Amino acid sequence: MGVFLDVLHLAVGILIVVMGLLAFINPGENGGLFPLIFFLAAILSMVSGVFELKVHTRTNKKKAVGMFHLALGIGLAAVGLLSAVSIWG
């Protein structure tokens, strides 16, 4: 499961960086990428949170980290939803 998480972080991280660069270089044409960036970041954070909760079942500190990742993912998904509504309207 650790290799899956590493590959996911690498692939989604590269996608986020490329889409972020495109969105900031030409925001008029590529402004629609912002919600996708937030949604990808939310997915990445939530997957990390679930991984922390499943792997580290005995330590409360790691459970707190997992819960924080899940909360951050939910927050990013909410920002992505607001961004999608305002941009794609």
N, C-alpha and C positions, 0 to 999 in steps of 0.2 A: 504494500500500500504506500510505502514511503517513496518508491520510485515513481508511482503514478502521480503522487502529489508534486514531486519535483518537476516532472515533465509538464504537468498542468500549469504550474507556476511559470515555467519557462515559456511555454506556448502562449498563454494568456498575457503574460507580461510583455512579450514581443508585440502581440496584437494591440495591446493598450498603448504602447509607446508609438507604434506606427500610426494608429488612428489619432492619437493626440497630436503628433506632428502635423498630420494632414489637416486636422481641424484648426490648428493655430496658424498654419501657413496661409490657408485660404478659408477663413470662417464663413464666407458667403456661400460657397459651394459645398463645403464639408461640415457645416454646422450641425447637420443631422447625425454626425458621428458621436456627439456628446452623450446622448442617452445610452448608446451602445457601450461607450467607455464606462459609464457608471454601472450598467448592468453586468458587464464582464468583471469589473472590480467587486461587485456584490457577490457574484457567483464564486469568485476566487476566495473571498473572505469567508463565505458560508461553508465552502468545502473545507477550508482550513479549520474552521470552528468545529465542524462535525468530526474531522480527523482527530483534533485534540481531545474531544469528548470521548471518542471511542477508544483511543489508544491509552490515554492516561486516566484510567478510571479510579485510581486510588489516591491521587494527590489533588488536594483542593486547589492548589495554586494553578495547576494545569487546567482544571475544570473551569476556573475563573477566566483563564486566557481563552479557552474555547467559547465560553459564554460571551466574552467581549467580542470575539471574532464574529459570532452569530449576530450580536446586536449591531456591530458595525456593518455587516452585510445587509441587514434589514434597513439600516439608515441609508446606505448607498443605493439600495433598490428604490427606496422612497424618493431620493433625490433624482434617480434615473427616471422614475415615473413622472415626477414634476417636470423634469427637463423634456421628456418625450411629449407631454401634453402641451408645453409651451412652444416647442419647436415644430412638432409635427401637427399640432393643433387640430 
